[in-house]
Amino acid sequence: QVQLVESGGGLVQPGGSLRLSCAASGFTFTSNAMSWYRQAPGKERELVAVINITGSRTNYADSVKGRFTISRDNVKNTVYLQMNSLKPEDTAVYYCNAGWYRPTYSWGQGTQVTVSL
């Protein structure tokens, strides 16, 4: 059974940082690209960042380029999202999934990120 368990969200002030983690199980992690998505209230889920199987290639949404960094640990079957210089518009529920620009599995519960004073 595929499980995607996101963690690390919270309340942070503008300009702050958070590091999200996604522990994956139930599929061959090392054979899949991984991605982070987010969904803000009243908006559609959007792709934030993707990373290939080896971690040698990454792509980002224009809105987060230069502020967010996606990485992965193929021993721990975990993908990370380091978020710096956070803005109120980054407030959303963040999800991970397998796949390159196309989610592969059912969504996990996500982790809430709130950027506010």
C-alpha positions as CSV (number, residue, x, y, z in Angstrom):
1,Q,0.0,0.0,0.0
2,V,1.4,3.3,-1.1
3,Q,1.9,5.9,1.7
4,L,3.0,9.5,1.4
5,V,3.4,11.1,4.8
6,E,4.1,14.8,4.8
7,S,5.4,16.7,7.8
8,G,7.2,19.8,8.9
9,G,4.6,22.5,8.3
10,G,3.6,25.1,10.7
11,L,3.1,28.8,11.3
12,V,6.0,31.1,10.3
13,Q,6.4,34.8,9.9
14,P,7.1,36.3,6.5
15,G,10.8,35.9,5.7
16,G,11.1,32.8,7.7
17,S,12.0,29.3,6.7
18,L,10.5,25.8,7.0
19,R,11.7,22.4,5.9
20,L,9.1,19.9,4.8
21,S,9.6,16.1,4.7
22,C,7.7,13.4,2.9
23,A,8.3,9.8,3.8
24,A,7.3,7.5,1.0
25,S,6.6,3.7,1.2
26,G,4.8,1.0,-0.7
27,F,6.5,1.7,-4.1
28,T,10.0,1.7,-5.5
29,F,11.1,5.2,-4.4
30,T,14.4,5.0,-6.3
31,S,12.5,4.4,-9.6
32,N,10.3,7.5,-9.3
33,A,10.8,11.2,-9.8
34,M,9.2,13.0,-6.8
35,S,7.3,16.3,-6.6
36,W,5.9,18.8,-4.2
37,Y,2.5,20.4,-4.8
38,R,0.4,22.9,-2.8
39,Q,-3.2,23.9,-2.6
40,A,-4.2,27.2,-1.2
41,P,-7.8,27.9,0.0
42,G,-10.1,28.3,-2.9
43,K,-7.5,27.5,-5.4
44,E,-6.5,24.4,-7.5
45,R,-3.6,22.3,-6.5
46,E,-0.4,23.5,-8.2
47,L,3.0,22.0,-8.8
48,V,5.8,23.6,-6.8
49,A,8.9,21.5,-7.4
50,V,10.1,18.3,-9.0
51,I,13.2,16.2,-8.7
52,N,14.4,13.4,-10.8
53,I,15.4,9.9,-9.7
54,T,19.0,10.7,-8.9
55,G,18.5,14.2,-7.7
56,S,20.6,15.7,-10.4
57,R,17.7,17.6,-12.1
58,T,15.2,19.8,-10.4
59,N,12.5,22.2,-11.7
60,Y,10.5,24.8,-9.8
61,A,7.4,26.9,-10.3
62,D,8.3,30.5,-11.1
63,S,6.7,31.7,-7.9
64,V,9.2,29.8,-5.7
65,K,12.4,29.9,-7.8
66,G,15.4,31.0,-5.8
67,R,13.5,30.5,-2.5
68,F,12.6,26.8,-2.4
69,T,14.9,23.8,-2.8
70,I,13.7,20.2,-3.4
71,S,16.0,17.3,-2.4
72,R,15.8,13.6,-1.8
73,D,17.4,10.9,0.2
74,N,17.1,7.6,-1.6
75,V,18.3,5.6,1.4
76,K,15.6,7.0,3.7
77,N,12.9,7.1,0.9
78,T,12.3,10.7,1.8
79,V,11.9,13.9,-0.3
80,Y,12.4,17.3,1.3
81,L,11.3,20.9,0.5
82,Q,13.5,23.6,2.0
83,M,11.5,26.8,2.0
84,N,13.2,30.1,2.6
85,S,12.1,33.8,2.4
86,L,8.5,32.7,2.9
87,K,5.7,35.0,1.8
88,P,2.0,35.1,2.9
89,E,1.1,33.8,-0.6
90,D,3.0,30.6,0.2
91,T,0.3,29.7,2.7
92,A,-1.2,26.4,1.6
93,V,-1.4,22.7,2.3
94,Y,1.7,21.1,0.8
95,Y,1.6,17.6,-0.6
96,C,4.2,15.3,-2.2
97,N,3.7,12.7,-4.8
98,A,5.7,10.5,-7.2
99,G,6.0,11.4,-10.8
100,W,7.5,14.0,-13.1
101,Y,4.8,16.8,-13.7
102,R,2.1,14.2,-13.2
103,P,1.0,12.8,-9.8
104,T,1.1,9.0,-9.7
105,Y,-0.6,8.0,-6.5
106,S,-3.5,9.1,-4.2
107,W,-2.7,12.1,-2.1
108,G,-1.6,12.0,1.5
109,Q,-2.9,14.2,4.2
110,G,-0.6,17.0,3.4
111,T,1.1,19.5,5.8
112,Q,-0.3,23.0,6.5
113,V,2.1,25.9,6.0
114,T,0.8,29.3,7.2
115,V,2.9,32.4,6.6
116,S,1.6,35.3,8.7
117,L,2.6,37.9,11.3
